[in-house]
Amino acid sequence: MDNEIADSMIKIINENNHEIPVIISIPHSGLFIPQSMKRKLKKDVVLTNSDWYLSELYDFLESLGYTVISSDVNRYVIDVNRNVLQKEGSSYKTNMVYTITTQGDEIYDIPVTEHEIKKRMQNYYLPYHNLLKKSIEEKLKHFAKVYVVDLHIW
């Protein structure tokens, strides 16, 4: 599954429904972690801070007609809700690729390389944002303004 890119890891609901000028973004709904990353994790690391059950919590949005974009990729792989210029570091609040958990514990036995970060950006981060951008552009053909709403568990 490491070779699959985000096309199969991103879900979009009501892609062609342009009755509502709103796009719902659910960036932290995923639990998928590729094997290449799992092999580098510390044996006892606990990857907390996942937004559990978001799909179930917000499943009513489909019946209301909202366009919903979500990612199946865990935020510890790459956080699609972060600035692309903040690639790596110890702050889970600002960095795309975490090196420590939200409790301050180190994640990796083997450090993440710049090549791996670029690969994660290419495979998961950019496709999510490209789909979001495309969806905004499509909605703007029908409305003067489009609202993007990020949904989380807390």
Secondary structure, DSSP 4 states (H G I P E B T S, - for coil): -TT--GGGTEEEESTT--SSSEEEEETT---B--HHHHTTB-TT-------TTHHHHTTHHHHTT-EEEEE-B-TTT--TTS-TT--EES-TTT-SEESB-TTS-B-BSSPPPHHHHHHHIIIIIHHHHHHHHHHHHHHHTT-S--EEEE----
